[in-house]
């Protein structure tokens, strides 16, 4: 049985409840993003989880990577695959990237050692939006000084453009979005 309280009892590790709660809460916050990816997957017939070479077909390095993946087009996940592992080597393709947890900016087309501040190596491409559900509201993370994206929120398509701290939304009548810029 893998319920949190049974895992805590089995491993004799009470702090495990805090860790499990963190990941559960994060997943629930990401549900609008995950839902939007699922809708995109249905309409485009592209998988939600994509091999590096699937997204970056012209990047020879990406074609050879089997232990990282894209979640959608603009999020890279580099799983920690060993027990007690806190960091790992990874590759970021062309472009600018942001650590999802640290908000630190990284240049692409390079190998790097993940930063322990990341909690988990997840990177978001410059110009991407991530929609979160936070305390009964929607929060939009805007990665980079400018960009544009289309979101699906409550069965409405919303076109979002942002530049130098100004956000323009087309669609989404009645939807209240809090925006956080990440430079």
C-alpha positions as CSV (number, residue, x, y, z in Angstrom):
1,X,0.0,0.0,0.0
2,X,1.5,3.3,-1.2
3,X,-0.6,5.8,0.7
4,X,1.5,8.5,2.4
5,X,0.7,7.4,6.0
6,X,1.7,3.8,5.3
7,X,4.9,4.9,3.6
8,X,5.8,7.0,6.6
9,X,5.1,4.0,8.9
10,X,7.0,1.6,6.7
11,X,10.1,3.8,6.2
12,X,9.9,5.3,9.7
13,X,10.3,8.7,8.2
14,X,7.7,11.3,9.5
15,X,9.2,14.1,7.3
16,X,8.1,12.0,4.3
17,X,4.5,13.4,4.8
18,X,5.8,17.0,4.2
19,X,7.7,15.9,1.0
20,X,4.6,14.0,-0.3
21,X,2.4,17.0,0.4
22,X,4.8,19.3,-1.4
23,X,4.6,17.2,-4.6
24,X,0.9,16.7,-4.3
25,X,0.2,20.4,-3.9
26,X,2.6,21.2,-6.9
27,X,0.7,18.7,-9.1
28,X,-2.6,20.3,-8.1
29,X,-1.3,23.8,-8.8
30,X,-0.1,22.6,-12.3
31,X,-3.4,21.0,-13.2
32,X,-4.4,23.9,-15.5
33,X,-1.1,23.5,-17.3
34,X,-1.4,19.8,-17.5
35,X,-5.0,20.0,-18.7
36,X,-4.0,22.5,-21.4
37,X,-1.2,20.1,-22.5
38,X,-3.7,17.3,-22.6
39,X,-6.0,19.3,-24.8
40,X,-3.1,20.2,-27.1
41,X,-2.2,16.6,-27.3
42,X,-5.7,15.6,-28.4
43,X,-5.8,18.3,-31.1
44,X,-2.3,17.9,-32.5
45,X,-1.7,14.1,-31.9
46,X,1.6,15.0,-30.2
47,X,2.4,13.3,-26.9
48,X,2.5,15.3,-23.7
49,X,5.9,13.8,-22.7
50,X,8.3,14.1,-25.7
51,X,11.8,12.8,-26.2
52,X,14.4,15.5,-26.5
53,X,15.0,14.5,-30.2
54,X,11.3,14.8,-31.0
55,X,11.3,18.5,-30.2
56,X,14.8,19.4,-31.2
57,X,15.3,17.2,-34.3
58,X,18.2,19.2,-35.7
59,X,20.2,19.2,-32.4
60,X,22.5,16.2,-32.5
61,X,22.9,16.3,-28.7
62,X,19.2,16.0,-28.2
63,X,18.9,13.0,-30.5
64,X,21.3,11.1,-28.2
65,X,19.6,12.0,-24.8
66,X,17.4,9.3,-23.2
67,X,17.2,10.4,-19.6
68,X,15.6,13.9,-20.0
69,X,12.4,14.8,-21.8
70,X,10.1,17.6,-22.8
71,X,6.8,18.0,-21.1
72,X,5.0,19.9,-23.9
73,X,7.1,22.1,-26.2
74,X,8.8,24.4,-23.6
75,X,9.4,22.5,-20.4
76,X,12.4,20.2,-19.9
77,X,12.4,17.6,-17.1
78,X,15.7,16.0,-16.1
79,X,14.7,13.3,-13.5
80,X,16.9,12.5,-10.6
81,X,17.4,8.8,-11.1
82,X,19.5,7.7,-8.1
83,X,18.6,7.5,-4.4
84,X,19.5,10.7,-2.5
85,X,20.6,12.4,-5.7
86,X,20.3,16.2,-5.4
87,X,22.0,17.2,-8.7
88,X,22.7,15.9,-12.1
89,X,24.3,16.7,-15.4
90,X,21.9,17.7,-18.1
91,X,21.8,19.5,-21.5
92,X,19.7,22.5,-22.4
93,X,19.1,23.1,-26.1
94,X,19.2,26.4,-27.9
95,X,17.6,29.4,-26.3
96,X,17.3,30.9,-22.8
97,X,15.8,28.8,-20.0
98,X,14.6,29.4,-16.5
99,X,14.8,27.0,-13.5
100,X,11.2,26.4,-12.5
101,X,11.9,26.4,-8.8
102,X,14.8,28.8,-8.5
103,X,13.7,31.2,-11.4
104,X,17.4,31.4,-12.3
105,X,18.2,32.0,-16.0
106,X,20.4,29.7,-18.0
107,X,21.8,29.9,-21.5
108,X,21.0,27.0,-23.8
109,X,23.2,24.8,-26.1
110,X,25.3,23.8,-23.1
111,X,25.8,21.0,-20.6
112,X,25.4,22.0,-17.0
113,X,25.1,20.6,-13.5
114,X,21.7,21.2,-12.1
115,X,21.5,23.6,-9.1
116,X,20.4,22.2,-5.8
117,X,18.1,25.2,-5.5
118,X,16.0,23.7,-8.3
119,X,14.6,21.1,-5.9
120,X,14.0,19.1,-9.1
121,X,15.7,19.8,-12.4
122,X,12.8,21.4,-14.4
123,X,13.5,24.2,-16.9
124,X,11.1,26.5,-18.8
125,X,12.0,28.1,-22.1
126,X,12.1,31.9,-22.4
127,X,8.7,33.2,-23.7
128,X,6.6,30.5,-22.2
129,X,3.6,30.8,-19.9
130,X,2.7,28.3,-17.2
131,X,-0.8,28.5,-15.8
132,X,-1.2,27.6,-12.1
133,X,-4.2,27.1,-9.9
134,X,-3.5,28.9,-6.6
135,X,-6.0,29.3,-3.8
136,X,-9.1,29.3,-6.0
137,X,-7.5,31.7,-8.5
138,X,-5.4,31.3,-11.6
139,X,-1.8,32.5,-11.6
140,X,0.1,33.0,-14.8
141,X,3.9,32.7,-14.7
142,X,5.4,34.6,-17.7
143,X,9.0,33.4,-18.3
144,X,11.0,36.2,-20.0
145,X,10.6,39.9,-20.8
146,X,8.3,39.2,-23.8
147,X,6.4,36.4,-25.5
148,X,3.1,35.1,-26.6
149,X,1.1,32.0,-25.9
150,X,-2.4,30.6,-26.2
151,X,-4.0,29.1,-23.2
152,X,-7.1,27.0,-22.6
153,X,-8.8,28.1,-19.4
154,X,-12.3,26.8,-18.4
155,X,-13.0,25.9,-22.1
156,X,-12.0,29.3,-23.3
157,X,-9.0,30.0,-25.6
158,X,-7.0,33.0,-24.5
159,X,-4.3,34.7,-26.5
160,X,-1.7,36.2,-24.2
161,X,1.1,38.6,-25.4
162,X,3.5,40.3,-23.0
163,X,6.2,42.8,-23.5
164,X,8.2,44.9,-20.9
165,X,5.7,44.2,-18.1
166,X,2.5,44.8,-20.0
167,X,0.1,41.9,-20.6
168,X,-2.5,41.9,-23.4
169,X,-5.2,39.2,-23.2
170,X,-7.7,38.4,-26.0
171,X,-10.5,36.2,-24.8
172,X,-11.1,34.8,-21.4
173,X,-14.0,37.1,-20.4
174,X,-14.7,36.7,-16.7
175,X,-11.4,35.0,-15.9
176,X,-9.2,36.7,-13.3
177,X,-5.5,36.1,-13.8
178,X,-2.7,37.1,-11.5
179,X,0.5,37.5,-13.5
180,X,4.0,37.0,-12.3
181,X,6.9,38.0,-14.5
182,X,10.1,35.9,-14.3
183,X,13.1,37.6,-15.9
